[in-house]
Amino acid sequence: MEVILKDDVKGLGYKNDLVTVKAGFGRNYLLPQGLAVLADKTNKKIVAENVRQAAHKAEKVKGDAQAVADKIGDTVVDLPAKVGESGRIFGRVTTLQLADALKAKGIDVDRKRLSFDQEPGSVGEYTATLDLHREVKHKVRFNVVSE
């Protein structure tokens, strides 16, 4: 089943993308949640016109995303966590904690756009990927330290 995404869907695509999904996923999740519309002839024309009109705005959005990536640069963030004697973390380090640490440094990012490359399980240095735009992705380095 072909659908046109009305919003970014993690792991599937970005707004206005034409994607093929299984019928159950499309009918039971994407369409009822308002995340997609059926890709019929009329909807394809509407989306093509919207994309054409929004092309100049897209450059500005991409520029803003690149500016945020440049602002982060090689910044390394320290995330405090409760740690046992062996160096293992009690609980979890989450993307919300990383987003809050970046916000404290003056960089406002949405936690939903962050994903860990490797799940932090002990004290050490890790990286996370920040998906700012379909063409702008940035690696954020962070250290998990003992409280």
C-alpha positions as CSV (number, residue, x, y, z in Angstrom):
1,M,0.0,0.0,0.0
2,E,1.4,3.4,-0.9
3,V,0.9,6.3,1.4
4,I,2.1,9.9,1.5
5,L,3.4,10.9,4.9
6,K,1.9,14.1,6.4
7,D,4.6,14.2,9.2
8,D,8.0,12.8,9.9
9,V,7.8,9.2,11.1
10,K,10.9,7.8,12.7
11,G,12.2,4.8,10.8
12,L,9.9,5.3,7.9
13,G,10.4,8.7,6.2
14,Y,9.9,12.4,6.3
15,K,7.0,14.7,5.6
16,N,5.7,14.5,2.0
17,D,7.6,11.2,1.2
18,L,5.8,8.6,-0.8
19,V,6.4,5.3,1.0
20,T,5.2,1.7,0.6
21,V,4.0,0.1,3.8
22,K,2.1,-3.1,4.7
23,A,-1.7,-2.6,4.5
24,G,-2.3,-3.3,8.2
25,F,0.3,-0.7,9.3
26,G,-1.2,1.9,6.9
27,R,-4.8,1.3,7.8
28,N,-4.5,0.6,11.5
29,Y,-1.8,3.1,12.5
30,L,-0.7,5.7,9.9
31,L,-4.1,6.7,8.5
32,P,-6.1,6.9,11.9
33,Q,-3.2,8.8,13.6
34,G,-3.3,11.3,10.8
35,L,0.4,10.6,9.9
36,A,-0.4,9.7,6.3
37,V,-2.9,9.8,3.5
38,L,-3.5,7.3,0.7
39,A,-1.3,7.9,-2.3
40,D,-4.0,8.3,-5.0
41,K,-3.7,10.5,-8.1
42,T,-5.3,13.6,-6.5
43,N,-3.2,13.4,-3.3
44,K,0.0,13.0,-5.3
45,K,-0.8,16.2,-7.3
46,I,-1.6,18.1,-4.1
47,V,1.6,17.1,-2.4
48,A,3.7,17.9,-5.6
49,E,2.2,21.4,-5.6
50,N,2.8,21.8,-1.8
51,V,6.4,20.7,-2.2
52,R,6.9,23.1,-5.1
53,Q,5.5,26.0,-3.1
54,A,7.5,25.1,0.0
55,A,10.9,24.7,-1.7
56,H,12.2,28.1,-0.7
57,K,11.1,27.6,2.9
58,A,12.9,24.2,2.9
59,E,16.2,25.9,2.3
60,K,15.7,28.2,5.3
61,V,14.8,25.2,7.5
62,K,17.9,23.3,6.3
63,G,20.0,26.4,7.0
64,D,18.6,26.6,10.5
65,A,19.3,22.9,11.1
66,Q,22.9,23.3,9.8
67,A,23.3,26.3,12.1
68,V,22.3,24.2,15.2
69,A,24.7,21.4,14.1
70,D,27.5,24.0,13.7
71,K,26.7,25.4,17.1
72,I,27.0,22.0,18.7
73,G,30.2,21.2,16.9
74,D,32.5,19.0,18.9
75,T,30.8,19.9,22.2
76,V,31.1,17.1,24.7
77,V,28.4,16.9,27.4
78,D,28.7,15.3,30.8
79,L,25.7,13.3,32.1
80,P,25.8,12.4,35.8
81,A,24.3,9.0,36.8
82,K,24.2,6.9,39.9
83,V,26.9,4.3,39.4
84,G,27.8,1.1,41.4
85,E,31.3,-0.1,42.4
86,S,31.7,-2.0,39.1
87,G,31.0,1.2,37.0
88,R,27.6,0.0,35.9
89,I,24.8,2.5,35.9
90,F,21.7,2.2,38.2
91,G,18.7,2.8,36.0
92,R,19.1,4.4,32.5
93,V,20.5,7.4,30.8
94,T,17.8,8.8,28.5
95,T,17.6,11.1,25.5
96,L,15.7,13.5,27.8
97,Q,18.7,13.9,30.0
98,L,20.9,14.5,27.0
99,A,18.5,17.1,25.6
100,D,18.4,18.8,29.0
101,A,22.2,18.9,29.2
102,L,22.4,20.4,25.7
103,K,19.7,23.0,26.7
104,A,21.9,24.0,29.7
105,K,24.6,24.8,27.2
106,G,22.3,27.0,25.2
107,I,21.4,24.5,22.5
108,D,17.6,23.7,22.4
109,V,16.9,20.3,20.7
110,D,13.9,18.0,20.7
111,R,14.6,14.8,22.6
112,K,12.6,12.8,20.0
113,R,15.3,13.7,17.4
114,L,18.0,12.1,19.5
115,S,18.9,8.5,19.4
116,F,21.8,6.7,21.0
117,D,24.3,4.9,18.8
118,Q,25.0,2.5,21.6
119,E,22.9,2.3,24.8
120,P,24.9,3.7,27.8
121,G,25.3,1.0,30.4
122,S,28.4,2.1,32.3
123,V,30.6,5.1,32.9
124,G,32.3,6.2,29.7
125,E,32.1,8.1,26.4
126,Y,29.2,7.5,24.0
127,T,27.7,9.1,20.9
128,A,24.2,10.0,19.9
129,T,22.8,10.9,16.6
130,L,20.8,14.2,16.3
131,D,18.4,14.1,13.3
132,L,17.9,17.8,12.6
133,H,16.7,17.6,9.0
134,R,16.6,14.9,6.3
135,E,19.9,16.1,5.0
136,V,21.5,17.3,8.3
137,K,22.4,14.7,10.9
138,H,25.0,15.4,13.6
139,K,26.9,13.2,16.1
140,V,26.7,14.4,19.7
141,R,29.4,13.1,22.0
142,F,28.6,12.7,25.7
143,N,30.3,11.3,28.8
144,V,28.4,9.3,31.5
145,V,30.1,10.3,34.8
146,S,29.5,9.2,38.4
147,E,27.3,11.5,40.5
